[in-house]
Every structure is written in structure tokens, then in C-alpha cells.
């Protein structure tokens, strides 16, 4: 099956016809459809299929127990109304790259695996990279079991409903010990490659980033009869905090976004009693990120005091800066440079990935495919067909250089 045939078959799964975006949330029907697609691709190629204790899917060429394996892949889940390329491009390209290597009659000296990591986006339970975090021991079983979605469904309940065992999850050092290198291909979430004119690039680092929940608690009251001077309106404080986040980000060159909000009682004619907003912030270094987060919280507390509003701030997730190992990164650069006139560009990113989580445990690297608009986490996310094919070729070259010595 060609890249285009795989892309065509995967494209309808979890797609919302109204928005054109994807709603492939962890442990839902759409997620099950994507998982079935992955297994079908593995089976059709005669690969050994495995489902690990954390719900990650693996397709193996060669003996998984032999060790020093080269692994590639990404994820198939999405953010709410996300684009088609974020995650799936890496999985589809992995199968296509294997097909390309077989067409080249490559002889493998190391086992090769393709992986689909579970719940990378964290759209349902609010924590990104759950599958890889559990595997790497960066998320405890107790913390994972406390995760709850917007409907009050816990992670264990969701996994059980989907037919998986939530009590078997946890660190998987034996599986990671099999892996000698992990290379993740991903659509670029930005325009660096478009500006340089290159179809493919190599990741240098992932910015430190995290998510913080801001709970603004005021007093519910009648919107039509309560004097402005008598109000304890948490929505006002929330709005001022959103503006403060933008200001702090602009001052430091970081990014800060309140992209999710819930309101109680959520009535048109009612002053809210609670406004809960989620902050996502990222920066090129830890010092800058700390300054941004401190500045936002300081401003929020000042606004809250002014309006008689109580404020609680909870850090829900955090990932420190990831500097991809230079040895593997440089090896990818040497493989891809080949006879080219110039080196493949190396660029940093503000987006988190499973490769970043695993980098503390095993050698990891990333390839980026050009995104002509830079738009991501949106139905408008896009990569040109020629660039997708170039990505497949680059990944095949890398896998051949690493696994076919």
C-alpha cells in the first residue's frame, strides 16, 4: 500500500464533518478505529504486532528481544478539531519508509519497529504524552489514575471501557532497553523550513513548556440587578490575566496562551461564580519560562485582589528543555547531507513530542517536514504532497543508515 493509499484510508477516521478537523481522543471510538488501522498496516506487512502495558502499539521487523533496535513512529490522536498531519504524518511515513527500504532490497542488521504512542496530545485528560511518560517512568501510576476528563470519567474507567487494563500500566524499562535509537518524523509546527526553502529539517531541541490551571472564584449573582461596584466577577479577572499573559510573552520572546476555559454556572444572565482557565506557556530556556509564569501569576493575583476574587494556580504538567543528543542528531545530518550542496537545517521547536519524553531514557532524534503556512492544531494544517514524499525518502535514508549497516 502506497503512502497516498494509507493517507486516504486514515483520513476519514475521527474527522468532524462540520469543522473539518479531527477529534481522535484517547480511548474513544475514533481512537479505536485508528488503532485498528495501525494493526492492519502491521499485519499486512507481516510485522510482529505488540500492544504494551501502557496502550502503545508496536510493529516489529526482526526479533524484538534482540536489542539495539531502531524505532520510528509518532501518534494518531489529535487535539480538538486538530489537523490531519500532526502525528499521523509520522506514523504513515514510517510504514511508507519501510516499504521503500524493502523496495531497495535493504538488508537489516538491527531490528526495526514502528510505534503509535497513546494519548500524546492530552486532549481528553489534560496531560500530554501519557503513553510515553508512563513507559519512561515520568508519570506515576497513582497520578495517571487521578486523571479525569471533562465529563468526570477517569483514565482507568476510559481504558476499561475501551477494553484495556488500567491496572497494568507503569514504567517499562525492559521494553526501552530493546531500543537503540528512536527517530520521530513530524510535520513542522512553524514556518522555519518554509523560510529556508527546505522540505526537511532536523530538530535541535524542544523548548521547556507546561500547563497551568487558573481557578478564579467569585460570587454568582444576577447580571441585570447587581451593581458593578457590588460584583465579585471572576470573568473580569480572567480576562485581565489573558491580556497579562500576552504582555509577558511579548516582553520575553516566549509564548503564553489561555486556550481553554470553563465557566460556572455558564448562564447568559448570570455573573459567574467560577472561571477556570488553562495556560500553556513555552520559552527557549528555563529562566525565561520561569519569568513569564511568575509574571502572569503575579498580575493575576493583583487583579484578583482588586476585584475580591480568590485565585488558585495548579501546575498540571511540565516538561523541561530537551536538547537532542548531538551524536544521533549529527549522524542524521551526515546521512541526509549525502551529496547535497548544503547541510540539512537544524531547528528548535516549541512543540512537545514523545521523542522529547523518551530522550532521557534512550537516544532520540526528530525530522521535520515543511509546513508552508506554519498553521498547526487546526483543520488548516497542511504539508504539500512533494514534501511528504521527501519526508518519507529522508526517513527511509535515515533508517537505512542506522539499521542496515
C-alpha positions as CSV (number, residue, x, y, z in Angstrom):
1,X,0.0,0.0,0.0
2,X,1.4,3.4,-1.0
3,X,1.7,6.5,1.2
4,X,-1.2,8.0,-0.6
5,X,-3.4,4.9,-0.2
6,X,-2.6,4.8,3.5
7,X,-3.3,8.5,3.9
8,X,-6.6,8.2,2.1
9,X,-7.7,5.3,4.3
10,X,-6.7,7.0,7.6
11,X,-8.1,10.4,6.6
12,X,-11.8,9.8,7.4
13,X,-11.2,8.3,10.9
14,X,-12.3,10.7,13.7
15,X,-12.9,13.6,11.3
16,X,-15.7,16.0,12.2
17,X,-17.7,16.9,9.1
18,X,-18.8,20.3,10.4
19,X,-15.3,21.6,11.3
20,X,-13.2,19.5,9.0
21,X,-10.9,18.9,12.0
22,X,-10.1,15.7,13.9
23,X,-11.4,14.5,17.3
24,X,-9.3,11.5,17.9
25,X,-9.3,11.5,21.7
26,X,-7.7,8.7,23.8
27,X,-9.8,5.6,24.5
28,X,-12.7,6.7,22.3
29,X,-14.3,5.1,19.2
30,X,-12.2,7.2,16.9
31,X,-9.1,6.2,18.8
32,X,-10.1,2.5,18.4
33,X,-10.6,3.0,14.7
34,X,-7.1,4.5,14.4
35,X,-5.6,1.6,16.4
36,X,-7.3,-0.9,14.2
37,X,-5.8,0.8,11.2
38,X,-2.3,0.6,12.7
39,X,-2.7,-3.1,13.4
40,X,-4.0,-3.7,9.9
41,X,-0.9,-2.0,8.4
42,X,1.4,-4.1,10.6
43,X,-0.4,-7.4,9.7
44,X,-0.4,-6.6,6.0
45,X,3.4,-6.3,6.1
46,X,4.0,-9.4,8.1
47,X,5.3,-7.4,11.1
48,X,5.0,-8.7,14.6
49,X,2.3,-6.7,16.4
50,X,2.6,-5.9,20.1
51,X,0.4,-3.9,22.5
52,X,2.4,-2.8,25.5
53,X,1.2,-2.3,29.1
54,X,0.6,1.4,28.5
55,X,-1.5,1.0,25.4
56,X,1.3,1.9,22.9
57,X,1.2,-0.1,19.7
58,X,4.4,-1.6,18.2
59,X,5.0,-3.3,14.8
60,X,8.3,-5.2,14.6
61,X,10.5,-6.3,11.8
62,X,13.1,-8.7,13.3
63,X,13.4,-10.1,16.8
64,X,12.1,-7.6,19.4
65,X,14.2,-9.3,22.0
66,X,17.5,-8.9,20.1
67,X,18.1,-5.4,21.4
68,X,19.6,-2.3,19.9
69,X,16.5,-1.7,17.7
70,X,15.9,1.3,15.5
71,X,12.4,2.6,16.2
72,X,10.3,5.2,14.4
73,X,6.7,6.4,14.6
74,X,4.6,9.0,16.3
75,X,1.0,9.2,17.4
76,X,-2.5,9.1,15.9
77,X,-4.6,11.0,18.4
78,X,-5.5,14.7,18.0
79,X,-6.3,17.9,19.8
80,X,-9.9,19.1,19.5
81,X,-10.5,19.8,15.8
82,X,-6.9,19.3,15.0
83,X,-5.2,18.9,11.7
84,X,-4.5,15.8,9.7
85,X,-0.8,15.9,9.8
86,X,0.2,16.3,13.5
87,X,1.2,12.8,14.5
88,X,-0.3,10.7,11.7
89,X,2.2,12.0,9.1
90,X,4.9,10.4,11.2
91,X,3.1,7.0,11.5
92,X,2.1,6.8,7.8
93,X,5.6,7.9,6.8
94,X,7.1,5.1,8.9
95,X,5.2,2.4,7.2
96,X,5.9,4.0,3.8
97,X,9.7,4.3,4.6
98,X,9.7,0.6,5.5
99,X,8.1,-0.2,2.1
100,X,10.7,2.0,0.4
101,X,13.5,0.1,2.1
102,X,12.1,-3.2,1.1
103,X,11.9,-1.9,-2.5
104,X,15.6,-1.1,-2.2
105,X,16.2,-4.6,-1.0
106,X,17.8,-3.3,2.1
107,X,19.4,-5.8,4.4
108,X,18.7,-5.1,8.1
109,X,21.4,-5.7,10.7
110,X,19.2,-4.4,13.6
111,X,15.6,-4.9,14.5
112,X,13.2,-2.2,13.2
113,X,10.0,-1.1,14.9
114,X,7.2,1.3,14.2
115,X,5.2,2.7,17.2
116,X,2.0,4.6,17.8
117,X,2.2,6.2,21.2
118,X,-1.1,6.5,23.2
119,X,-2.6,9.9,24.2
120,X,0.2,12.1,23.0
121,X,-1.9,15.3,22.7
122,X,-3.6,15.0,26.1
123,X,-6.8,16.4,24.6
124,X,-9.1,14.3,26.8
125,X,-7.3,14.1,30.2
126,X,-5.2,17.3,30.1
127,X,-1.8,15.7,30.2
128,X,0.3,15.3,27.1
129,X,2.3,12.2,26.2
130,X,0.7,9.9,28.7
131,X,1.8,6.7,26.9
132,X,5.4,7.7,26.6
133,X,5.5,9.3,30.1
134,X,4.3,6.1,31.6
135,X,6.7,4.0,29.7
136,X,9.6,6.2,30.7
137,X,8.6,6.3,34.3
138,X,7.9,10.1,34.2
139,X,4.2,9.6,35.2
140,X,3.3,7.5,38.3
141,X,0.5,5.0,38.2
142,X,-1.2,6.9,41.0
143,X,-1.0,10.2,39.1
144,X,-2.3,8.6,35.9
145,X,-5.3,7.1,37.8
146,X,-6.2,10.5,39.1
147,X,-6.6,11.9,35.5
148,X,-10.2,12.9,34.7
149,X,-11.8,14.2,31.5
150,X,-14.3,17.0,31.2
151,X,-17.2,14.6,31.8
152,X,-15.8,13.2,35.1
153,X,-14.6,10.0,33.5
154,X,-11.3,8.8,35.0
155,X,-8.5,7.4,32.9
156,X,-9.0,3.9,34.4
157,X,-12.7,4.0,33.6
158,X,-11.9,5.1,30.0
159,X,-9.3,2.4,29.5
160,X,-11.6,-0.3,30.8
161,X,-14.4,0.8,28.6
162,X,-12.1,0.6,25.6
163,X,-11.0,-2.9,26.6
164,X,-7.6,-2.2,28.2
165,X,-6.2,-2.9,31.6
166,X,-5.6,0.3,33.6
167,X,-4.0,-1.5,36.5
168,X,-1.2,-2.9,34.4
169,X,0.2,0.5,33.3
170,X,3.5,1.8,34.5
171,X,7.3,2.0,33.8
172,X,8.5,-0.3,31.1
173,X,12.3,-0.3,31.3
174,X,12.6,-3.8,29.7
175,X,10.9,-2.5,26.5
176,X,13.0,0.7,26.4
177,X,16.2,-1.4,26.9
178,X,15.4,-3.0,23.5
179,X,15.7,0.3,21.7
180,X,19.0,1.7,20.5
181,X,17.6,4.8,18.7
182,X,14.2,6.4,18.2
183,X,13.6,8.7,15.3
184,X,10.3,10.6,15.1
185,X,9.1,12.3,11.9
186,X,6.7,15.2,12.4
187,X,5.1,18.0,10.4
188,X,6.8,21.2,11.4
189,X,4.7,23.4,13.7
190,X,6.0,26.7,12.4
191,X,7.5,28.2,9.3
192,X,11.2,27.8,9.7
193,X,11.6,25.4,6.8
194,X,9.3,27.4,4.6
195,X,11.5,30.4,5.1
196,X,14.7,28.5,4.3
197,X,13.1,26.7,1.3
198,X,14.0,23.2,2.7
199,X,11.5,20.3,2.6
200,X,13.0,18.5,5.6
201,X,14.9,19.6,8.7
202,X,16.3,18.1,11.9
203,X,15.3,19.0,15.4
204,X,17.9,20.5,17.7
205,X,15.8,21.0,20.9
206,X,12.3,21.2,22.4
207,X,11.6,24.3,24.5
208,X,10.6,23.8,28.1
209,X,6.9,24.0,28.4
210,X,4.0,23.3,30.7
211,X,0.3,23.7,31.5
212,X,-1.1,25.6,34.5
213,X,-4.8,25.7,35.6
214,X,-6.1,29.0,37.0
215,X,-9.2,28.9,39.1
216,X,-10.8,32.3,39.6
217,X,-13.6,32.1,42.3
218,X,-16.0,34.9,42.7
219,X,-19.7,35.2,43.6
220,X,-22.6,34.2,41.3
221,X,-25.2,36.9,41.0
222,X,-27.9,38.4,38.7
223,X,-26.4,40.1,35.6
224,X,-29.2,42.6,35.4
225,X,-29.6,43.7,39.0
226,X,-26.2,43.6,40.6
227,X,-24.4,46.9,40.7
228,X,-20.9,47.0,39.0
229,X,-19.5,48.1,42.3
230,X,-21.0,45.2,44.2
231,X,-19.7,42.5,41.9
232,X,-17.1,39.8,42.5
233,X,-16.8,38.8,38.9
234,X,-14.1,36.2,38.2
235,X,-14.6,36.7,34.4
236,X,-13.2,40.2,34.6
237,X,-10.1,38.9,36.5
238,X,-9.7,36.1,34.0
239,X,-9.9,38.5,31.0
240,X,-7.2,40.8,32.5
241,X,-5.0,37.8,33.1
242,X,-5.3,36.7,29.5
243,X,-4.0,40.1,28.5
244,X,-1.3,40.0,31.1
245,X,-0.1,36.6,29.6
246,X,0.2,38.2,26.1
247,X,2.1,41.1,27.5
248,X,4.6,38.9,29.5
249,X,5.1,36.7,26.4
250,X,5.8,39.7,24.2
251,X,8.3,41.2,26.7
252,X,10.4,38.0,26.8
253,X,10.1,36.4,23.4
254,X,8.2,33.5,24.8
255,X,4.6,32.3,24.1
256,X,1.7,32.1,26.5
257,X,-1.8,31.1,25.7
258,X,-5.1,30.7,27.5
259,X,-6.7,28.3,25.1
260,X,-9.3,26.5,27.2
261,X,-11.8,27.9,29.6
262,X,-14.8,26.6,31.6
263,X,-17.4,28.8,33.4
264,X,-19.9,28.1,36.2
265,X,-22.8,28.5,36.2
266,X,-22.3,29.5,32.5
267,X,-25.6,31.4,32.1
268,X,-26.0,34.4,29.9
269,X,-27.8,36.4,32.6
270,X,-25.6,35.3,35.5
271,X,-22.3,36.6,36.9
272,X,-20.0,33.6,37.1
273,X,-19.0,32.0,40.4
274,X,-16.0,30.2,38.9
275,X,-13.9,30.8,35.8
276,X,-11.3,28.1,35.2
277,X,-8.7,28.8,32.5
278,X,-5.8,26.7,31.3
279,X,-2.5,28.4,30.5
280,X,0.0,26.9,28.1
281,X,3.4,28.6,28.1
282,X,6.7,27.8,26.4
283,X,10.1,29.5,26.1
284,X,13.5,28.9,24.6
285,X,15.1,28.4,28.1
286,X,14.0,27.7,31.6
287,X,14.9,31.1,33.0
288,X,12.7,32.8,30.5
289,X,9.8,30.5,31.1
290,X,10.1,30.9,34.9
291,X,10.0,34.7,34.4
292,X,6.9,34.5,32.2
293,X,5.0,32.2,34.5
294,X,5.9,34.3,37.6
295,X,4.9,37.5,35.9
296,X,1.5,36.1,34.8
297,X,0.6,34.8,38.2
298,X,1.7,38.0,40.0
299,X,-0.5,40.0,37.7
300,X,-3.4,37.6,38.1
301,X,-3.2,37.8,41.9
302,X,-3.2,41.6,41.8
303,X,-6.3,41.6,39.6
304,X,-8.0,39.1,41.8
305,X,-7.3,41.1,45.0
306,X,-8.7,44.2,43.3
307,X,-11.9,42.5,42.4
308,X,-12.5,40.4,45.5
309,X,-11.8,37.2,43.7
310,X,-10.0,34.1,45.0
311,X,-7.3,32.5,42.9
312,X,-5.7,29.0,42.9
313,X,-3.0,28.1,40.4
314,X,-2.1,24.5,39.8
315,X,0.7,23.3,37.6
316,X,-0.8,20.3,35.8
317,X,2.1,19.3,33.6
318,X,5.7,20.4,32.9
319,X,8.4,19.2,30.5
320,X,12.0,20.7,30.9
321,X,14.1,21.7,27.9
322,X,15.1,18.8,25.7
323,X,18.4,19.0,23.9
324,X,18.5,16.1,21.5
325,X,21.7,14.2,21.7
326,X,24.3,15.5,19.3
327,X,25.7,12.2,18.3
328,X,22.5,10.8,16.8
329,X,21.5,14.3,15.5
330,X,24.8,14.7,13.8
331,X,24.5,11.1,12.4
332,X,21.2,12.0,10.8
333,X,22.7,15.2,9.4
334,X,25.5,13.2,7.8
335,X,23.1,10.6,6.3
336,X,20.8,13.2,4.8
337,X,23.5,15.6,3.6
338,X,25.0,12.9,1.3
339,X,26.0,14.6,-1.9
340,X,23.9,17.7,-1.3
341,X,25.4,21.2,-1.7
342,X,24.4,22.3,1.8
343,X,23.6,20.7,5.2
344,X,20.0,19.9,6.3
345,X,18.8,22.7,8.5
346,X,18.7,22.1,12.3
347,X,16.0,23.9,14.2
348,X,14.4,24.1,17.6
349,X,10.7,23.9,18.3
350,X,8.2,25.0,21.0
351,X,6.0,21.9,20.5
352,X,6.3,18.9,22.7
353,X,6.7,15.3,21.4
354,X,7.1,11.7,22.5
355,X,10.7,11.9,21.3
356,X,11.3,14.6,23.9
357,X,9.9,12.5,26.7
358,X,12.0,9.4,25.7
359,X,15.2,11.4,25.3
360,X,16.0,11.0,29.0
361,X,16.0,7.2,28.6
362,X,17.2,6.4,25.0
363,X,18.9,8.2,22.1
364,X,16.2,10.1,20.2
365,X,16.1,12.4,17.2
366,X,13.4,14.1,15.1
367,X,12.8,15.0,11.5
368,X,10.5,17.8,10.5
369,X,8.6,18.1,7.2
370,X,7.9,21.6,5.8
371,X,4.6,23.3,6.7
372,X,4.1,26.1,4.2
373,X,1.7,28.1,6.4
374,X,3.1,27.2,9.8
375,X,-0.5,26.5,11.0
376,X,-1.0,23.5,13.3
377,X,-3.6,22.3,15.8
378,X,-6.1,23.4,13.2
379,X,-8.0,21.9,10.3
380,X,-5.9,24.3,8.1
381,X,-2.7,22.4,9.0
382,X,-1.0,21.3,5.7
383,X,2.0,19.8,4.1
384,X,2.4,19.6,0.3
385,X,2.5,16.2,-1.3
386,X,6.0,16.6,-2.7
387,X,7.2,17.5,0.8
388,X,5.5,14.5,2.4
389,X,7.2,12.2,-0.2
390,X,10.5,14.0,0.6
391,X,9.9,13.2,4.2
392,X,9.4,9.5,3.5
393,X,12.6,9.4,1.5
394,X,14.5,11.2,4.2
395,X,13.2,8.8,6.9
396,X,14.0,5.8,4.7
397,X,17.5,7.1,4.2
398,X,17.9,7.6,8.0
399,X,16.5,4.1,8.8
400,X,18.8,2.5,6.2
401,X,21.8,4.4,7.6
402,X,21.0,3.3,11.2
403,X,19.5,-0.2,10.8
404,X,21.1,-1.6,7.6
405,X,24.9,-1.3,8.4
